[in-house]
């Protein structure tokens, strides 16, 4: 990918334009309550960042939205169907609508990059080996990796290359929804910034809806249309400006602290002021 991607206007879609919607989600493990009525919508075409303190339930929420964890109460709707009520075969079919890039790439160490990217194509399509290889090489290219990376093993790649290879695998089946779990964690600032720009460009070119779990303040400032923060077992959602203005103590501490102030003073490539739409106060989801 060449050039600098530009941040798109914040999405103001109606309910019918939701890519995925969690409604009234309750998760508990024994007596420990993790989520208590979480409502969260990823709108079509937006990049939504999820943040929260350690133990706030970010990973559990992600697994719930992927249908990998059945909540005690609530629904997760994709195209009007409740992911939490599907049987295993139905869930696998539904899962082809999204791609997931797990922490640190999660590539199979015994397979080279090409074989890692090819796995979903071999499992979910009837394409022949030649077509699978061609598609895998194409996915390799759209994430900015050169063809010679195809024969390398994960241990031979830099951290940034591993993340890009994991992203290519997540995009193998042309999903409309992309889930990213701490995609820039552990990367140096240059590689992290380049990855953020890649996500912006892929969102534009592939019309993706993107949900990112992240602690990277640069990512929140640079590419996220909205931010959802898990607080007191619920979720507070808003644009960056709305979260900065929120007076809930945990949100205030997170978004008005010294680290965020330092990040906001730095220049960013993305045009974060482009078309932010109507401003509303962030709402705590009941």
N, C-alpha and C positions, 0 to 999 in steps of 0.2 A: 504494500500500500504506500502511495506517495502522497505528499502534501499533508496539511494539518486538517483533521476533521473538525467540524464546527458543532458545538452543542446545539441541539434542536430546541424549538419552543417547547415549554412544558406542556404535557398532554392534559387536555381537559375533556376526556372522553366520557360518554355516558355509561351506564351499567352494561348496556348491550355490547360495548366495546372493551369489556374487561377480558384480559388474556387469561387470568386465573384469579379466583376470589375465595378467600378464607372467611367463613361466616361463623361467629360464635364458637370458635375453637377453644376447647378446654383440654389441657393435658396435665395429667398427674401421674406420679410414680409412687405407689403406696400412699402415704400421707402427705407427700411433698407435691404441692400444687405449683406447676410451672407456668401455665397459661390459664387465664380465667376470662373466657369470652373474647378472644382476639378476633377482630374484623380487619382484614387487610386485602386490598385489591391492587393487583398489578395491571395497569392499563395497557392496552395495545400500543406499542410503539414507544413506551417510556423506559427509562432506566431508573429503577427504584433501589435505593440503598437501605440496608437493614443494619442497624447498630444496636448496641446494648452492652451492659457490663457483663463480666464473666459470670456464668450461671444464670443469665436472664432467659435462656431458652432459644437462642438464635438457631442453633443446629437442630434442635427438636422441631422448631417451626418449619425449617427447611425440609426435614424428613417428612413432616406431616403434609406439606404442600406437594411433595413428590409422591405421596401415597405409600411411602415406606414405613410410616408409623400411623396407626389408626388412633385418632383422638378419642378421649372419653366422651366428648360431646362436640357437636358442630359439623360443618361441611367444608369441603374444598371443591369448588366448582370449576370445571373446564368445559367450555361449550355446553353448559347447562347440565353436565353430568357430575355427580358427586364421586370424586376420586376415592374417597374413603370407603365407599360401599361396593367397589368393583372387586370381582374375583381376580385371581392371579393372572389368568390369561387376558382378561379385560384390562387390567392395570398395565401389563406389558405393552398391549396395543396402544393404550392411551399415552404411555411414556414416550412413544415415538414422536409426540408433539413437542417435546422439549429436549434440550441437551443440558448436560450437567458437567461442569468442570470443577472437580473437587480440589481441596487444598493441596498445594505443591504438585499439581498436575495429576497425581495418582496414576501414572503410567505403569504398565506391567514391565518390570525390570528385565524379564527374560525375552521380551519381544522388541524388535526395532521399531522406530517411529512409524514406518509405513504399516506394519502389522498392527500396531496399537490403533491407528486411525481406521484401519480396515475392519476391526472387530465388529462394530455395530452393523456395518454393511453385510458382513458374512452372516450375522445372526438374524437380521431382520429383512433382508432382501433375497431375491433369487438371481441376482446378477452373477455373471460368470467372473472368473478370476481376473481376466484382463480389464473388464469394466470396473471392477472394484479397485484395482490398482490405479486406474486412470482417475477415478473419483477421489481416491485417497490423496493422490498427488495434487489434484486441484485444491482440495481442502488445505493441504500443506501450504500451497501458494497463497491462498487468501488470508492466512494468518501471518504472512510475511516471512516464512521459512523457505530456504532454497532447496531445490530438489536433492542435493547431496545430503541433506539432513535425514532423508528417508531411510537410509541404511544404518544410521547411527542408533545406538542403544541409549536409554535414558541416562546412564552413568557417564556418557560421553558428551552430554549437553550441558550448557549453562542453565542457570535457574530460569532466566527469561525464556530460553528456547523450550524448556520443559513445559512451562505454562502455556506457550503458544501451541505446542504439540497436543497438550491436553485440551486446549480450546478447539483445535482442528477435529479431534475425536468427538467432542461435544456437538460439533456442527455437521457431523458425517451424514446424518439423516435429514438434513435441511429442516431443522425444527423452527417453529415460530417463537418459542420461548426459550430463553437461555438463563440458567441458574449458575452463578459463580460464587464459590465459597472461598473467601479470602484470596482473591486472585493475585494480589500484589504483595502478599505477606512474604517478607524475607528478601524481596528484590531490592537492588540498589535504586536510588531515586531516578536515574536516567531510564533504567529498564521499566520501572513502575510507571513512569510518565508515558513511555512509549506504549505500554500495554493499555493504559487508559485511552490513549488516542486510537488504538486499534479497536477497542470496544465501541467507541463513538462511530468510527468508520463502518464497522460491521453492522451496527444498528441501522445506519443510514442505507447501506447498500442492500442488506438482507431484510430490512423492515422487521427487525427483531424487537421483542419485548424482553427486557433484561432485569433480573433481580440479583442484586449483589449483596452478600454478607461481607462486611469490611470493617476494619479499624483504621483504614487509611484515610486521613482527613483530606489529603490532596484529591483522592478519588471522589469523595463526597462533594468537594467544592467544584471540581473540574467537570464531572460528567453526569452526576445524578440530577434528574428532574425533581424527584421528591425523595424524602428520607423518612424512614419509619424507625422509631426508637422504642425498644421494649422497656417498659417502665412499670414496676409494680404489677407484673403479670398481665398487663394489657399493652396496647401499642398507641403511640402518639405519632401522627403522620403530618408532614407539611413540606413545603419547599425549604431550602436552606434559610432564606430570609425569615420565613415563618417560624422555623425552629430557633433561630437566633433571638426572636422576639418572645418566645414562650417563657413563661415564668414558673413552670413546674421545676422544682429544685434540681432534679437529676438532669433534666434537659438543659437547664440554664448552666449548670456546672460543665456539661459536656461541650456545649456550643459557644460558650462565652469565656472559656478558659484560655490560658496563655498559649497553648499549642494551636488552638483554632485561630487565635488572633495572629500568630506568626504565619500560619498557612495563608490567611487571607491577604497578608501584605506581599506575598510572593506573586510574581506574574504567572499567568496560566495561559496556555495556548487556546483552550476552548473558549468560545464566546458565551460566558455564563449569563450575560445580560440579555441575550437574544430571546425576545418574546416570552416573558415569564407568565403572561396571562393575568387573570384577576387574582388579587391577593386575598386570602382568607386566613383566619387564625387556625393553627393546627388544632385538631380535635382529638381528644382522648376517646378511643373507641370503647364503647360499653359492651 
